[in-house]
Amino acid sequence: MLIDWSLGQPVEPPQLPVELLSKRQAAAELARRQRRQAMDAAYEAELILRLAELTPDDDDPQPGATTRLPG
């Protein structure tokens, strides 16, 4: 049950105002943010692949078939 609850909760780490950060702290925060973005992108890719696994391909066009655009 706890897992179901936690999936619906947004996860946003607290952030200090940027103007309070030193150069070293700003660089470290930027590196953390870039790592988090990379992890989010990897997780998004996993979710897309999972949805593809769970979606039947019965309605997909056959290999070599041409598709016609409406109009």
Backbone as ProteinMPNN parsed JSONL, in Angstrom:
{"seq_chain_A": "MLIDWSLGQPVEPPQLPVELLSKRQAAAELARRQRRQAMDAAYEAELILRLAELTPDDDDPQPGATTRLPG", "coords_chain_A": {"N_chain_A": [[0.803, -1.19, 0.0], [1.932, 1.26, 0.721], [3.701, 1.755, -1.355], [1.985, 2.326, -3.522], [0.898, 4.767, -2.648], [3.19, 6.369, -2.548], [3.95, 6.578, -5.218], [2.216, 8.401, -6.3], [2.98, 10.803, -5.274], [4.578, 13.885, -5.726], [8.083, 14.383, -6.206], [10.179, 16.645, -5.144], [13.109, 18.103, -4.461], [14.076, 20.316, -1.812], [14.967, 23.688, -2.561], [17.521, 26.085, -2.411], [17.519, 29.659, -2.67], [19.029, 30.786, -5.639], [20.673, 33.02, -5.614], [21.877, 32.921, -3.149], [23.849, 31.049, -3.273], [27.277, 30.085, -3.42], [29.965, 30.24, -5.871], [31.109, 27.666, -6.032], [29.114, 26.139, -4.778], [26.985, 26.621, -6.536], [27.958, 25.412, -8.858], [28.096, 22.757, -7.972], [25.389, 22.287, -7.443], [24.339, 22.569, -10.007], [25.556, 20.368, -11.272], [24.336, 18.289, -9.8], [21.683, 18.694, -10.559], [21.837, 18.164, -13.328], [22.554, 15.463, -13.268], [20.244, 14.42, -12.111], [18.38, 15.067, -14.112], [19.333, 13.424, -16.159], [18.876, 10.919, -15.025], [16.093, 11.04, -14.842], [15.445, 11.134, -17.574], [16.343, 8.618, -18.38], [14.635, 7.009, -16.889], [12.199, 7.783, -17.99], [12.522, 6.739, -20.569], [12.543, 4.009, -19.94], [9.905, 3.73, -19.043], [8.507, 4.281, -21.419], [9.352, 2.122, -22.999], [8.24, 0.052, -21.475], [5.493, 0.597, -21.731], [5.277, 0.124, -24.452], [5.784, -2.617, -24.49], [3.48, -3.512, -23.228], [1.472, -2.845, -24.938], [-0.598, -4.036, -27.41], [0.36, -5.026, -30.705], [-1.381, -5.364, -32.764], [-2.765, -3.558, -34.388], [-0.788, -2.263, -35.753], [0.849, -1.233, -38.784], [1.699, -3.575, -41.359], [5.018, -4.797, -42.099], [6.582, -3.038, -44.727], [4.223, -2.047, -45.703], [2.409, 0.664, -47.1], [1.45, 3.811, -45.871], [-1.402, 5.854, -45.918], [-2.002, 9.269, -45.917], [-4.599, 11.202, -44.451], [-6.884, 13.112, -46.461]], "CA_chain_A": [[0.0, 0.0, 0.0], [2.787, 2.435, 0.79], [4.268, 1.996, -2.683], [0.96, 2.997, -4.318], [0.8, 6.143, -2.181], [4.397, 7.123, -2.872], [4.021, 6.825, -6.656], [1.394, 9.558, -6.627], [3.505, 11.995, -4.629], [5.692, 14.51, -6.45], [9.345, 14.426, -5.48], [10.928, 17.843, -5.486], [13.977, 18.454, -3.353], [14.049, 21.749, -1.492], [15.989, 24.453, -3.272], [17.901, 27.39, -1.885], [17.561, 30.681, -3.714], [20.298, 30.74, -6.365], [21.527, 34.15, -5.24], [22.569, 32.617, -1.894], [24.867, 30.039, -3.523], [28.609, 30.489, -3.867], [30.311, 29.675, -7.173], [31.297, 26.225, -5.837], [27.797, 25.548, -4.504], [26.19, 26.692, -7.763], [28.477, 24.373, -9.754], [27.678, 21.461, -7.422], [23.94, 22.173, -7.649], [24.142, 22.341, -11.441], [25.926, 18.969, -11.538], [23.264, 17.451, -9.231], [20.487, 18.834, -11.405], [22.079, 17.462, -14.587], [22.457, 14.02, -12.985], [18.826, 14.102, -11.902], [17.731, 15.103, -15.426], [19.74, 12.215, -16.886], [18.146, 9.793, -14.431], [14.695, 11.178, -15.253], [15.353, 10.761, -18.992], [16.479, 7.153, -18.454], [13.395, 6.443, -16.349], [11.172, 8.019, -19.002], [12.746, 5.754, -21.634], [12.074, 2.71, -19.434], [8.437, 3.756, -19.041], [8.065, 4.171, -22.815], [9.555, 0.728, -23.407], [7.251, -0.786, -20.779], [4.205, 0.799, -22.384], [5.338, -0.572, -25.737], [5.64, -4.049, -24.201], [2.111, -3.79, -22.785], [0.53, -2.425, -25.965], [-0.619, -4.998, -28.512], [0.725, -4.441, -31.99], [-2.324, -5.868, -33.758], [-3.177, -2.497, -35.312], [0.38, -1.698, -36.433], [0.933, -1.624, -40.198], [2.607, -4.671, -41.675], [6.264, -4.327, -42.706], [6.497, -2.77, -46.158], [2.941, -1.437, -46.066], [2.433, 2.12, -47.22], [0.345, 4.457, -45.14], [-1.986, 6.982, -46.627], [-2.382, 10.385, -45.063], [-5.956, 11.676, -44.759], [-7.0, 14.367, -47.203]], "C_chain_A": [[0.852, 1.264, 0.0], [3.386, 2.77, -0.574], [3.255, 2.733, -3.545], [0.844, 4.464, -3.923], [2.001, 6.951, -2.661], [4.5, 7.417, -4.36], [3.234, 8.061, -7.065], [1.916, 10.859, -6.049], [4.653, 12.595, -5.436], [6.937, 14.563, -5.571], [10.124, 15.637, -5.973], [11.795, 18.217, -4.298], [13.905, 19.946, -3.06], [15.204, 22.467, -2.183], [16.251, 25.766, -2.548], [17.8, 28.409, -3.011], [18.96, 30.727, -4.341], [21.232, 31.864, -5.925], [22.268, 33.934, -3.921], [23.724, 31.628, -2.085], [26.195, 30.672, -3.927], [28.857, 29.872, -5.248], [30.437, 28.159, -7.065], [29.946, 25.527, -5.594], [26.92, 25.544, -5.758], [26.644, 25.614, -8.752], [28.04, 22.99, -9.285], [26.182, 21.24, -7.638], [23.624, 21.914, -9.113], [24.466, 20.892, -11.797], [24.862, 18.021, -10.999], [22.029, 17.485, -10.113], [20.656, 18.09, -12.722], [22.03, 15.951, -14.394], [21.006, 13.608, -12.825], [18.078, 14.1, -13.229], [18.081, 13.861, -16.238], [19.007, 10.996, -16.339], [16.674, 9.839, -14.814], [14.507, 10.756, -16.708], [15.458, 9.245, -19.157], [15.21, 6.482, -17.956], [12.251, 6.622, -17.344], [11.3, 7.012, -20.144], [12.277, 4.376, -21.197], [10.556, 2.641, -19.432], [7.887, 3.609, -20.456], [8.213, 2.743, -23.311], [8.537, -0.194, -22.751], [5.883, -0.633, -21.409], [4.169, 0.098, -23.737], [5.176, -2.078, -25.54], [4.195, -4.409, -23.894], [1.056, -3.447, -23.828], [0.55, -3.436, -27.109], [-0.312, -4.297, -29.826], [-0.195, -4.895, -33.114], [-2.699, -4.817, -34.804], [-2.007, -1.837, -36.027], [0.377, -2.117, -37.897], [1.954, -2.74, -40.388], [3.897, -4.109, -42.275], [6.114, -4.159, -44.21], [5.199, -2.123, -46.59], [3.103, 0.079, -46.153], [1.246, 2.675, -46.458], [-0.116, 5.662, -45.926], [-2.359, 8.037, -45.611], [-3.783, 10.831, -45.443], [-5.903, 12.969, -45.58], [-6.584, 14.228, -48.558]], "O_chain_A": [[0.508, 2.239, -0.667], [3.557, 3.943, -0.906], [3.623, 3.681, -4.239], [0.705, 5.322, -4.794], [1.85, 8.08, -3.126], [5.093, 8.429, -4.734], [3.553, 8.698, -8.069], [1.347, 11.919, -6.31], [5.598, 11.889, -5.79], [6.855, 14.76, -4.359], [10.657, 15.642, -7.083], [11.283, 18.603, -3.247], [13.696, 20.748, -3.969], [16.284, 21.904, -2.36], [15.325, 26.462, -2.13], [17.977, 28.063, -4.179], [19.961, 30.706, -3.624], [22.448, 31.677, -5.871], [23.192, 34.684, -3.605], [24.494, 31.394, -1.153], [26.236, 31.654, -4.669], [28.052, 29.077, -5.732], [29.923, 27.439, -7.921], [29.682, 24.458, -6.143], [26.198, 24.58, -6.012], [25.817, 24.979, -9.407], [27.658, 22.147, -10.097], [25.758, 20.135, -7.977], [22.733, 21.123, -9.425], [23.723, 20.258, -12.546], [24.514, 17.046, -11.666], [21.408, 16.457, -10.383], [19.716, 17.448, -13.19], [21.525, 15.232, -15.256], [20.586, 12.572, -13.34], [17.233, 13.234, -13.46], [17.224, 13.308, -16.928], [18.566, 10.138, -17.104], [16.068, 8.801, -15.082], [13.522, 10.097, -17.041], [14.75, 8.656, -19.973], [14.758, 5.495, -18.537], [11.43, 5.722, -17.521], [10.296, 6.492, -20.629], [11.678, 3.647, -21.988], [9.979, 1.611, -19.779], [6.909, 2.893, -20.67], [7.317, 2.21, -23.965], [8.028, -1.115, -23.389], [5.178, -1.623, -21.606], [3.141, -0.46, -24.122], [4.506, -2.74, -26.332], [3.732, -5.49, -24.258], [-0.126, -3.726, -23.629], [1.598, -3.668, -27.713], [-0.673, -3.139, -30.033], [0.171, -4.82, -34.286], [-2.925, -5.148, -35.968], [-2.218, -0.932, -36.834], [-0.045, -3.226, -38.225], [2.943, -2.828, -39.661], [3.87, -3.047, -42.898], [5.581, -5.038, -44.889], [5.081, -1.69, -47.736], [3.84, 0.687, -45.377], [0.174, 2.07, -46.414], [0.681, 6.388, -46.519], [-2.955, 7.741, -44.575], [-4.129, 10.84, -46.624], [-5.007, 13.797, -45.416], [-6.621, 15.196, -49.318]]}, "name": "protein", "num_of_chains": 1, "seq": "MLIDWSLGQPVEPPQLPVELLSKRQAAAELARRQRRQAMDAAYEAELILRLAELTPDDDDPQPGATTRLPG"}
